[in-house]
Amino acid sequence: MAAVILNLDTVNLSDEQFYRLCQVNPDWQLERNVQGELIVMPPVGGISGNREADFIIDLGIWNRQTRLGKVFSSATIFRLPKGGDRAPDAAWVSLTRWQALSREEQEKFPPICPDFVIELRSRSDSLPEIQAKMQEYLHSGLRLGWLVNPQQQQVEIYRPQQPVEIMELPANFSGEDVLPGFSLFISIFE
């Protein structure tokens, strides 16, 4: 089953209305794309949930050692500067950029694009839709992004002003200058 997309052009939810909609429906995983369409995401299964958790753990361990930023789970919605309210599977924001936000901005949906995201394609995800989501991040200031695609045994690497790089699995991935010293080996998915 794919994500349900509702075109709410006639409703035009404000940022505050979208925030309240999410607060009164905590069991729904909601996003809005750059066109303002409301996206109801289905829950992931055990395999995808476990993979996502492993990515967050690895990123979190690196961050605890370096103390360079903040790590976020898929429960965090970011209000992207160029439009869209998105919840990556794993995200990282540099400490300097995070501390520049007010306490209220940090408590609600932070109005910032993560510096780094990992999106894990689950069986229910449409590849073109998740690739469009990665482009939304790039247009809003993403510095590095990985789209992990177990179905094709690949990872797509997104960087500003560069074509998408596709790497076949297994492979070792570097955090480059965005996450100095971070590396992650991703093996073949079974």
Backbone as ProteinMPNN parsed JSONL, in Angstrom:
{"seq_chain_A": "MAAVILNLDTVNLSDEQFYRLCQVNPDWQLERNVQGELIVMPPVGGISGNREADFIIDLGIWNRQTRLGKVFSSATIFRLPKGGDRAPDAAWVSLTRWQALSREEQEKFPPICPDFVIELRSRSDSLPEIQAKMQEYLHSGLRLGWLVNPQQQQVEIYRPQQPVEIMELPANFSGEDVLPGFSLFISIFE", "coords_chain_A": {"N_chain_A": [[0.837, -1.171, 0.0], [0.606, 2.191, -0.857], [1.574, 5.545, 0.124], [-1.023, 7.752, 1.122], [-2.152, 10.503, -0.618], [-3.5, 13.606, -0.198], [-5.009, 16.218, -1.853], [-5.12, 19.345, -0.775], [-5.64, 21.872, -1.791], [-7.845, 23.57, -1.824], [-8.284, 23.944, 0.814], [-5.966, 24.885, 2.077], [-4.083, 24.697, 4.468], [-2.701, 26.461, 7.147], [0.616, 26.853, 8.545], [0.393, 26.647, 11.327], [-2.134, 25.448, 11.581], [-1.629, 22.971, 10.349], [0.251, 21.974, 12.161], [-1.367, 21.759, 14.469], [-3.254, 19.885, 13.533], [-1.618, 17.624, 13.343], [-0.985, 17.338, 16.059], [-3.456, 16.717, 17.274], [-3.948, 14.305, 16.165], [-2.163, 12.073, 16.952], [-1.552, 9.447, 16.294], [-1.375, 9.286, 13.597], [0.868, 9.428, 10.915], [1.864, 12.166, 9.474], [2.7, 14.212, 6.658], [3.561, 17.073, 4.64], [3.898, 17.843, 1.268], [5.904, 19.918, -0.958], [4.055, 21.069, -2.623], [1.925, 21.417, -0.98], [0.269, 19.298, -0.52], [-1.325, 16.976, 1.57], [0.099, 14.227, 3.142], [-0.491, 11.012, 4.148], [1.21, 8.735, 5.839], [1.743, 5.26, 5.738], [2.276, 2.932, 8.461], [5.497, 1.393, 9.005], [6.763, -1.948, 8.504], [8.205, -4.606, 10.514], [10.843, -5.288, 9.58], [11.706, -3.004, 8.094], [11.434, -1.079, 10.13], [13.345, -1.987, 11.967], [15.715, -1.706, 10.475], [15.725, 1.064, 10.098], [15.992, 1.889, 12.778], [18.569, 0.884, 13.319], [20.117, 2.569, 11.656], [19.681, 5.05, 12.907], [20.775, 4.532, 15.431], [23.521, 4.102, 14.772], [24.18, 6.636, 13.694], [23.608, 8.192, 15.934], [25.482, 7.235, 17.846], [27.905, 8.059, 16.684], [27.43, 10.827, 16.806], [27.241, 11.278, 19.57], [29.849, 10.863, 20.298], [31.195, 12.907, 18.921], [29.739, 15.241, 19.399], [28.696, 17.169, 17.661], [26.223, 17.922, 16.734], [22.652, 17.423, 16.471], [20.604, 14.531, 16.547], [17.811, 13.068, 14.889], [14.709, 11.267, 14.847], [12.287, 9.501, 12.77], [9.934, 10.474, 13.744], [10.058, 13.167, 13.922], [9.066, 16.156, 12.484], [10.187, 18.343, 10.041], [9.927, 21.697, 9.149], [10.403, 22.68, 6.105], [12.491, 25.172, 4.625], [11.969, 25.918, 1.91], [9.438, 25.062, 1.498], [7.096, 22.497, 2.349], [6.594, 19.954, 4.783], [8.393, 17.736, 6.335], [9.372, 14.411, 7.364], [12.135, 12.834, 7.83], [13.621, 9.502, 7.806], [15.919, 9.248, 9.359], [17.787, 11.883, 10.733], [20.088, 14.656, 10.855], [21.212, 17.622, 12.378], [23.443, 20.322, 12.414], [25.035, 21.507, 15.383], [25.402, 24.282, 15.703], [23.535, 25.403, 13.89], [21.174, 24.327, 14.962], [21.12, 25.48, 17.535], [20.673, 28.08, 16.825], [17.994, 28.313, 16.474], [14.932, 29.332, 18.041], [13.65, 28.45, 21.304], [10.918, 27.792, 21.119], [10.724, 27.222, 18.37], [12.318, 24.954, 18.259], [10.775, 23.22, 19.812], [8.363, 22.875, 18.421], [7.594, 22.127, 15.041], [10.617, 22.117, 13.719], [11.788, 24.91, 11.885], [13.679, 24.319, 9.656], [16.016, 22.839, 7.44], [17.368, 19.626, 7.654], [20.913, 18.977, 7.887], [21.819, 16.549, 7.091], [20.277, 13.606, 5.896], [18.749, 10.367, 6.109], [16.837, 8.368, 4.124], [14.869, 5.565, 4.083], [13.737, 3.333, 1.87], [10.739, 1.752, 2.057], [8.657, -1.153, 1.491], [6.191, -0.071, 0.879], [6.701, 2.392, -0.183], [6.721, 4.596, -2.937], [9.139, 4.815, -5.412], [9.619, 7.106, -7.17], [8.233, 9.097, -5.674], [9.632, 9.199, -3.23], [12.113, 9.952, -4.17], [11.467, 12.493, -5.117], [10.949, 13.674, -2.674], [13.539, 13.689, -1.622], [14.657, 15.576, -3.334], [13.232, 17.825, -2.504], [14.393, 18.218, 0.001], [17.029, 18.853, -0.834], [16.585, 21.281, -2.253], [15.944, 22.863, -0.128], [18.229, 23.151, 1.363], [19.695, 20.88, 2.166], [22.706, 19.152, 2.864], [23.831, 16.631, 2.553], [22.52, 13.537, 1.593], [21.121, 10.271, 1.916], [19.454, 7.895, 0.113], [18.262, 4.951, 0.811], [17.752, 2.0, -0.812], [16.465, -0.896, -0.544], [15.08, -2.658, -2.232], [16.268, -2.505, -4.742], [18.845, -2.91, -4.067], [20.591, -0.713, -3.673], [22.054, 2.528, -2.986], [21.179, 5.849, -3.181], [22.944, 8.802, -3.464], [22.688, 12.061, -2.419], [23.726, 15.312, -3.097], [24.297, 18.858, -2.855], [24.03, 20.729, -5.89], [25.053, 18.713, -7.511], [24.977, 15.779, -9.597], [22.845, 12.987, -8.804], [24.368, 10.32, -7.158], [24.68, 6.872, -7.615], [25.132, 4.015, -5.758], [25.985, 0.63, -5.671], [25.065, -2.055, -3.503], [26.924, -4.411, -1.514], [28.393, -1.654, 0.32], [30.58, 0.909, 1.605], [29.806, 3.884, 3.238], [30.465, 7.338, 3.444], [30.382, 10.082, 5.695], [31.426, 12.317, 4.717], [32.392, 15.763, 4.44], [30.322, 16.757, 5.865], [29.518, 15.135, 8.018], [32.011, 14.651, 9.722], [34.261, 11.989, 9.916], [32.301, 10.067, 10.192], [31.193, 6.942, 9.15], [29.521, 4.352, 7.379], [28.808, 1.047, 6.896], [26.877, -0.57, 4.596], [25.246, -3.47, 4.062], [24.197, -6.098, 1.811], [20.713, -6.386, 1.431], [18.488, -8.792, 2.651]], "CA_chain_A": [[0.0, 0.0, 0.0], [1.385, 3.421, -0.955], [1.117, 6.667, 0.93], [-2.226, 8.418, 0.639], [-1.895, 11.923, -0.804], [-4.733, 14.372, -0.306], [-4.784, 17.566, -2.346], [-5.909, 20.262, 0.039], [-5.498, 23.215, -2.342], [-8.997, 24.393, -1.471], [-8.279, 24.153, 2.257], [-4.779, 25.698, 2.383], [-3.752, 24.696, 5.881], [-1.557, 27.274, 7.576], [1.596, 26.064, 9.301], [-0.157, 26.392, 12.661], [-3.223, 24.476, 11.435], [-1.016, 21.673, 10.11], [0.836, 21.559, 13.433], [-2.47, 21.333, 15.343], [-3.782, 18.645, 12.965], [-0.703, 16.55, 13.769], [-1.071, 17.182, 17.512], [-4.707, 16.069, 17.671], [-3.964, 12.966, 15.551], [-0.792, 11.591, 17.177], [-1.329, 8.116, 15.73], [-1.187, 9.414, 12.152], [2.145, 10.002, 10.5], [1.503, 13.106, 8.424], [3.669, 15.106, 6.047], [3.06, 17.882, 3.529], [4.944, 18.075, 0.282], [6.109, 21.316, -1.321], [2.824, 21.548, -3.26], [0.91, 21.579, 0.056], [-0.562, 18.105, -0.415], [-1.205, 16.253, 2.829], [0.492, 12.847, 2.903], [-0.687, 10.125, 5.288], [2.167, 7.656, 5.644], [1.419, 4.029, 6.458], [3.367, 2.483, 9.324], [6.4, 0.422, 8.385], [6.804, -3.255, 9.136], [9.306, -4.898, 11.419], [12.165, -5.248, 8.935], [12.042, -1.602, 7.829], [11.587, -0.402, 11.41], [14.625, -2.387, 12.536], [16.784, -1.068, 9.677], [15.696, 2.49, 10.438], [16.558, 2.021, 14.122], [20.018, 0.684, 13.22], [20.714, 3.79, 11.1], [19.628, 6.087, 13.938], [21.755, 4.165, 16.463], [24.877, 4.38, 14.264], [24.332, 8.088, 13.612], [23.613, 8.691, 17.304], [26.762, 6.902, 18.49], [28.894, 8.995, 16.13], [27.141, 12.171, 17.307], [27.596, 11.344, 21.003], [31.312, 10.973, 20.395], [31.675, 14.179, 18.371], [28.929, 16.342, 19.932], [28.655, 18.194, 16.615], [24.867, 18.286, 16.33], [21.507, 16.733, 17.057], [20.074, 13.441, 15.722], [16.358, 13.015, 14.97], [14.038, 10.083, 14.31], [11.217, 9.755, 11.8], [8.809, 11.114, 14.408], [10.286, 14.612, 13.878], [8.723, 16.838, 11.235], [10.913, 19.58, 9.789], [9.271, 22.651, 8.248], [11.484, 23.015, 5.184], [12.47, 26.581, 4.214], [11.42, 26.114, 0.567], [8.114, 24.458, 1.456], [6.982, 21.094, 2.735], [6.802, 19.543, 6.174], [8.873, 16.383, 6.074], [9.901, 13.623, 8.475], [13.062, 11.823, 7.331], [13.78, 8.333, 8.673], [16.972, 9.649, 10.293], [18.242, 13.211, 10.338], [21.094, 15.301, 11.703], [21.362, 19.064, 12.207], [24.633, 20.795, 13.126], [24.729, 22.151, 16.661], [25.321, 25.724, 15.49], [22.254, 25.711, 13.251], [20.118, 23.98, 15.908], [21.1, 26.463, 18.619], [20.2, 29.361, 16.287], [16.538, 28.304, 16.552], [14.37, 29.661, 19.351], [13.135, 27.293, 22.047], [9.622, 27.442, 20.546], [10.976, 26.59, 17.067], [12.834, 23.614, 18.539], [9.722, 22.395, 20.395], [7.342, 22.568, 17.426], [8.243, 21.556, 13.865], [11.721, 23.047, 13.485], [11.804, 25.513, 10.56], [15.059, 24.143, 9.21], [16.281, 21.593, 6.722], [18.531, 18.928, 8.218], [22.148, 18.955, 7.105], [21.987, 15.17, 6.613], [19.125, 12.724, 6.096], [18.668, 9.026, 5.535], [15.495, 7.88, 3.826], [14.883, 4.135, 3.822], [12.556, 2.974, 1.08], [10.044, 0.541, 2.491], [7.869, -1.766, 0.406], [5.032, 0.76, 0.558], [7.14, 3.668, -0.752], [6.92, 4.768, -4.377], [10.483, 5.353, -5.624], [9.58, 8.503, -7.632], [7.79, 10.001, -4.61], [10.695, 9.389, -2.242], [13.143, 10.733, -4.859], [10.988, 13.88, -5.097], [11.163, 14.132, -1.301], [14.969, 13.994, -1.501], [14.875, 16.839, -4.042], [12.721, 18.883, -1.628], [15.447, 18.481, 0.983], [18.125, 19.555, -1.512], [16.174, 22.657, -2.546], [15.822, 23.586, 1.14], [19.521, 23.31, 2.025], [20.351, 19.621, 2.546], [24.108, 19.071, 2.449], [24.122, 15.256, 2.18], [21.391, 12.656, 1.841], [21.201, 8.91, 1.408], [18.196, 7.18, -0.106], [18.59, 3.528, 0.856], [16.733, 1.307, -1.604], [16.699, -2.338, -0.433], [14.472, -3.385, -3.341], [17.219, -2.539, -5.853], [20.175, -3.11, -3.491], [21.336, 0.489, -4.019], [21.892, 3.755, -2.215], [21.327, 7.063, -3.965], [23.577, 9.839, -2.653], [22.268, 13.402, -2.841], [24.575, 16.422, -2.679], [23.906, 20.075, -3.572], [24.661, 21.114, -7.151], [25.71, 17.552, -8.123], [24.028, 14.716, -9.969], [22.678, 11.913, -7.827], [25.301, 9.195, -7.328], [24.064, 5.6, -7.225], [26.117, 3.002, -5.387], [25.453, -0.718, -5.473], [25.397, -2.665, -2.211], [27.345, -3.747, -0.281], [29.318, -0.536, 0.166], [30.842, 1.736, 2.765], [29.392, 5.246, 2.949], [31.157, 8.337, 4.25], [29.682, 11.311, 6.031], [32.141, 13.366, 3.994], [32.694, 16.908, 5.301], [29.119, 17.095, 6.624], [29.621, 14.351, 9.252], [33.411, 14.232, 9.69], [34.602, 10.753, 10.613], [31.202, 9.107, 10.199], [31.096, 6.025, 8.017], [28.522, 3.323, 7.614], [28.811, -0.044, 5.938], [25.53, -1.106, 4.359], [25.39, -4.74, 3.364], [23.085, -6.494, 0.947], [19.496, -6.662, 2.184], [17.871, -10.085, 2.308]], "C_chain_A": [[0.891, 1.245, 0.0], [0.826, 4.475, -0.016], [-0.121, 7.274, 0.29], [-1.911, 9.905, 0.545], [-3.222, 12.62, -1.025], [-4.394, 15.775, -0.771], [-5.71, 18.508, -1.597], [-5.786, 21.7, -0.464], [-6.643, 24.121, -1.936], [-9.039, 24.686, 0.025], [-7.129, 25.065, 2.666], [-4.512, 25.788, 3.884], [-2.575, 25.623, 6.142], [-0.576, 26.349, 8.299], [1.054, 25.697, 10.675], [-1.289, 25.367, 12.605], [-2.667, 23.079, 11.18], [-0.417, 21.126, 11.402], [-0.257, 21.03, 14.372], [-3.1, 20.035, 14.844], [-2.921, 17.459, 13.393], [-0.82, 16.286, 15.263], [-2.342, 16.464, 17.942], [-4.865, 14.68, 17.047], [-2.584, 12.318, 15.713], [-0.512, 10.205, 16.594], [-1.144, 8.141, 14.215], [0.197, 9.965, 11.889], [1.865, 10.852, 9.265], [2.718, 13.883, 7.937], [2.914, 15.981, 5.059], [4.197, 18.054, 2.551], [4.977, 19.556, -0.084], [4.888, 21.907, -2.018], [1.693, 21.761, -2.248], [-0.007, 20.391, 0.202], [-0.267, 17.392, 0.901], [-0.93, 14.787, 2.521], [0.318, 12.068, 4.202], [0.18, 8.896, 5.032], [1.725, 6.409, 6.408], [2.568, 3.647, 7.389], [4.239, 1.476, 8.589], [6.325, -0.887, 9.153], [8.059, -3.43, 9.975], [10.682, -4.787, 10.792], [12.585, -3.808, 8.686], [12.263, -0.836, 9.129], [12.916, -0.726, 12.078], [15.794, -1.745, 11.789], [16.886, 0.415, 10.013], [16.341, 2.719, 11.804], [18.077, 1.848, 14.101], [20.716, 1.929, 12.674], [20.757, 4.898, 12.147], [20.649, 5.8, 15.035], [23.166, 4.506, 16.001], [25.149, 5.883, 14.197], [24.424, 8.687, 15.014], [24.909, 8.411, 18.041], [27.847, 7.852, 18.008], [28.685, 10.384, 16.73], [27.466, 12.306, 18.789], [29.098, 11.491, 21.19], [31.814, 12.341, 19.946], [30.98, 15.402, 18.961], [28.831, 17.509, 18.933], [27.239, 18.633, 16.24], [23.813, 17.534, 17.098], [20.976, 15.713, 16.057], [18.568, 13.348, 15.968], [15.829, 11.755, 14.312], [12.952, 10.498, 13.328], [9.97, 10.358, 12.443], [8.925, 12.636, 14.377], [9.95, 15.167, 12.504], [9.504, 18.137, 11.169], [10.106, 20.431, 8.817], [10.372, 23.184, 7.329], [11.37, 24.459, 4.696], [11.854, 26.839, 2.843], [10.056, 25.455, 0.399], [8.154, 22.98, 1.764], [7.265, 20.913, 4.22], [7.128, 18.065, 6.112], [9.505, 15.75, 7.3], [10.835, 12.549, 7.912], [13.19, 10.655, 8.312], [14.867, 8.544, 9.718], [17.488, 10.994, 9.797], [19.261, 13.728, 11.346], [21.153, 16.776, 11.336], [22.587, 19.492, 13.009], [24.212, 21.584, 14.366], [24.565, 23.662, 16.494], [23.975, 26.119, 14.903], [21.093, 25.421, 14.202], [19.999, 25.045, 16.999], [20.649, 27.843, 18.144], [18.671, 29.447, 16.297], [16.082, 28.705, 17.956], [13.886, 28.374, 20.019], [11.788, 26.836, 21.468], [9.794, 26.752, 19.193], [11.493, 25.163, 17.25], [11.728, 22.691, 19.035], [8.645, 22.012, 19.389], [8.008, 21.84, 16.259], [9.367, 22.502, 13.475], [11.718, 23.58, 12.046], [13.218, 25.513, 9.98], [15.141, 22.862, 8.395], [17.463, 20.905, 7.393], [19.744, 19.054, 7.293], [22.31, 17.596, 6.422], [20.698, 14.412, 6.876], [19.409, 11.343, 5.514], [17.192, 8.739, 5.337], [15.634, 6.418, 3.439], [13.603, 3.783, 3.086], [11.971, 1.672, 1.619], [9.238, 0.005, 1.318], [6.708, -0.881, -0.026], [5.41, 2.088, -0.112], [7.277, 3.599, -2.267], [8.298, 5.409, -4.569], [10.43, 6.79, -6.157], [9.148, 9.498, -6.549], [8.887, 10.236, -3.585], [11.884, 10.131, -2.868], [12.747, 12.21, -4.91], [11.171, 14.486, -3.704], [12.631, 14.498, -1.081], [15.29, 15.32, -2.197], [14.343, 18.021, -3.221], [13.759, 19.237, -0.57], [16.572, 19.286, 0.34], [17.777, 21.014, -1.76], [16.078, 23.51, -1.28], [17.129, 23.672, 1.911], [20.207, 22.047, 2.497], [21.788, 19.611, 2.032], [24.503, 17.669, 2.008], [22.912, 14.404, 2.523], [21.602, 11.297, 1.217], [19.793, 8.35, 1.299], [18.557, 5.708, -0.23], [17.433, 2.764, 0.227], [16.996, -0.207, -1.564], [16.159, -3.134, -1.62], [15.424, -3.506, -4.53], [18.661, -2.702, -5.379], [21.108, -1.95, -3.853], [21.14, 1.565, -2.957], [22.122, 4.916, -3.17], [21.873, 8.136, -3.034], [23.247, 11.196, -3.253], [23.193, 14.438, -2.225], [24.141, 17.672, -3.448], [24.708, 20.255, -4.861], [25.421, 19.968, -7.829], [24.651, 16.55, -8.553], [23.967, 13.655, -8.871], [23.655, 10.791, -8.174], [24.602, 7.938, -6.831], [25.167, 4.592, -6.953], [25.4, 1.685, -5.143], [25.902, -1.237, -4.111], [26.061, -4.009, -2.418], [28.349, -2.627, -0.577], [29.477, 0.179, 1.502], [30.532, 3.182, 2.381], [30.032, 6.199, 3.947], [30.245, 9.529, 4.513], [30.326, 12.535, 5.418], [32.442, 14.528, 4.934], [31.489, 17.346, 6.122], [29.16, 16.424, 7.996], [31.053, 13.815, 9.34], [33.674, 12.991, 10.547], [33.488, 9.727, 10.653], [31.275, 8.243, 8.949], [30.132, 4.914, 8.402], [28.622, 2.293, 6.508], [27.382, -0.544, 5.823], [25.679, -2.342, 3.501], [24.175, -5.003, 2.475], [21.895, -6.839, 1.836], [18.912, -7.986, 1.717], [16.417, -10.075, 2.68]], "O_chain_A": [[1.833, 1.329, 0.787], [-0.251, 4.315, 0.56], [-0.25, 7.304, -0.934], [-1.454, 10.505, 1.518], [-3.978, 12.266, -1.931], [-3.577, 16.454, -0.148], [-6.928, 18.469, -1.767], [-5.822, 22.642, 0.329], [-6.441, 25.316, -1.724], [-9.758, 25.586, 0.457], [-7.308, 25.933, 3.52], [-4.698, 26.842, 4.491], [-1.569, 25.572, 5.435], [-0.904, 25.207, 8.622], [1.233, 24.571, 11.138], [-1.392, 24.511, 13.484], [-3.175, 22.104, 11.732], [-0.564, 19.941, 11.702], [-0.092, 19.98, 14.993], [-3.446, 19.171, 15.65], [-3.447, 16.409, 13.764], [-0.762, 15.134, 15.693], [-2.309, 15.676, 18.888], [-5.812, 13.961, 17.366], [-1.911, 12.044, 14.72], [0.648, 9.832, 16.42], [-0.792, 7.124, 13.617], [0.644, 10.88, 12.58], [1.659, 10.337, 8.166], [3.639, 14.171, 8.7], [1.781, 15.681, 4.683], [5.322, 18.371, 2.939], [4.179, 20.348, 0.417], [4.704, 23.124, -2.008], [0.618, 22.234, -2.618], [-0.971, 20.449, 0.965], [0.889, 17.228, 1.29], [-1.643, 14.173, 1.728], [0.903, 12.416, 5.228], [-0.087, 8.115, 4.119], [1.373, 6.49, 7.585], [3.717, 4.005, 7.128], [3.784, 0.793, 7.671], [5.882, -0.927, 10.301], [8.864, -2.51, 10.12], [11.599, -4.247, 11.41], [13.704, -3.424, 9.03], [13.186, -0.027, 9.218], [13.542, 0.144, 12.683], [16.755, -1.292, 12.411], [17.979, 0.953, 10.19], [17.144, 3.637, 11.968], [18.794, 2.578, 14.784], [21.779, 2.309, 13.163], [21.757, 5.606, 12.261], [21.315, 6.716, 15.518], [23.928, 5.126, 16.743], [26.218, 6.346, 14.594], [25.227, 9.589, 15.254], [25.389, 9.263, 18.789], [28.615, 8.389, 18.807], [29.648, 11.045, 17.118], [27.926, 13.364, 19.218], [29.56, 12.155, 22.117], [32.757, 12.876, 20.529], [31.569, 16.482, 19.017], [28.877, 18.677, 19.318], [27.069, 19.609, 15.508], [24.036, 17.07, 18.216], [20.905, 15.992, 14.861], [18.1, 13.523, 17.093], [16.408, 11.239, 13.356], [12.727, 11.684, 13.087], [9.033, 10.719, 11.73], [7.986, 13.329, 14.766], [10.479, 14.712, 11.49], [9.492, 18.934, 12.108], [9.654, 19.941, 7.782], [11.171, 24.031, 7.728], [10.272, 24.922, 4.388], [11.265, 27.9, 2.638], [9.573, 25.306, -0.723], [9.135, 22.298, 1.47], [8.069, 21.63, 4.816], [6.251, 17.237, 5.867], [10.084, 16.425, 8.151], [10.377, 11.464, 7.554], [12.904, 10.8, 9.5], [14.742, 8.066, 10.846], [17.61, 11.217, 8.592], [19.298, 13.312, 12.504], [21.145, 17.142, 10.161], [22.756, 19.074, 14.155], [23.169, 22.238, 14.384], [23.667, 24.253, 17.095], [23.346, 27.067, 15.372], [20.128, 26.184, 14.247], [18.892, 25.462, 17.343], [20.283, 28.687, 18.962], [18.113, 30.534, 16.146], [16.776, 28.442, 18.939], [13.736, 27.341, 19.366], [11.542, 25.637, 21.34], [9.081, 25.793, 18.899], [11.141, 24.269, 16.481], [11.734, 21.501, 18.718], [8.068, 20.929, 19.492], [8.899, 21.019, 16.476], [9.102, 23.584, 12.952], [11.655, 22.799, 11.096], [13.857, 26.556, 9.837], [14.403, 21.91, 8.65], [18.469, 21.557, 7.673], [19.607, 19.216, 6.08], [22.862, 17.5, 5.326], [20.093, 14.548, 7.939], [20.187, 11.18, 4.574], [16.394, 8.854, 6.267], [16.429, 6.075, 2.564], [12.508, 3.924, 3.631], [12.63, 0.633, 1.631], [9.152, 0.647, 0.271], [6.286, -0.938, -1.181], [4.532, 2.825, -0.559], [7.871, 2.667, -2.809], [8.592, 6.435, -3.955], [11.15, 7.639, -5.631], [9.646, 10.623, -6.512], [9.059, 11.361, -3.116], [12.587, 10.862, -2.171], [13.601, 13.084, -4.763], [11.506, 15.663, -3.57], [12.934, 15.498, -0.431], [16.105, 16.098, -1.701], [14.936, 19.1, -3.239], [13.981, 20.412, -0.278], [17.02, 20.286, 0.9], [18.597, 21.896, -1.502], [16.126, 24.738, -1.352], [17.147, 24.216, 3.015], [21.228, 22.136, 3.178], [22.052, 20.014, 0.899], [25.404, 17.512, 1.184], [22.343, 14.527, 3.608], [22.18, 11.173, 0.137], [19.038, 8.334, 2.271], [19.092, 5.272, -1.25], [16.289, 2.864, 0.67], [17.671, -0.741, -2.444], [16.72, -4.17, -1.976], [15.389, -4.505, -5.249], [19.592, -2.641, -6.182], [22.246, -2.156, -4.275], [20.207, 1.523, -2.154], [23.127, 4.965, -3.879], [21.337, 8.358, -1.948], [23.493, 11.45, -4.433], [23.421, 14.455, -1.016], [23.665, 17.561, -4.578], [25.904, 19.969, -4.911], [26.327, 20.211, -8.626], [23.573, 16.473, -7.963], [24.92, 13.462, -8.116], [23.756, 10.368, -9.326], [24.004, 7.936, -5.756], [26.025, 4.344, -7.801], [24.353, 1.634, -4.497], [26.984, -0.899, -3.631], [25.784, -4.685, -3.409], [29.053, -2.653, -1.586], [28.638, 0.072, 2.396], [30.949, 3.649, 1.321], [30.128, 5.903, 5.139], [29.447, 9.926, 3.663], [29.837, 13.653, 5.576], [32.721, 14.304, 6.112], [31.613, 18.215, 6.985], [28.874, 17.057, 9.012], [31.283, 12.639, 9.058], [33.354, 12.954, 11.735], [33.711, 8.606, 11.112], [31.403, 8.748, 7.834], [29.954, 4.586, 9.575], [28.533, 2.624, 5.326], [26.753, -0.898, 6.82], [26.167, -2.285, 2.372], [23.246, -4.197, 2.417], [22.047, -7.499, 2.864], [18.855, -8.259, 0.518], [15.72, -11.069, 2.473]]}, "name": "protein", "num_of_chains": 1, "seq": "MAAVILNLDTVNLSDEQFYRLCQVNPDWQLERNVQGELIVMPPVGGISGNREADFIIDLGIWNRQTRLGKVFSSATIFRLPKGGDRAPDAAWVSLTRWQALSREEQEKFPPICPDFVIELRSRSDSLPEIQAKMQEYLHSGLRLGWLVNPQQQQVEIYRPQQPVEIMELPANFSGEDVLPGFSLFISIFE"}
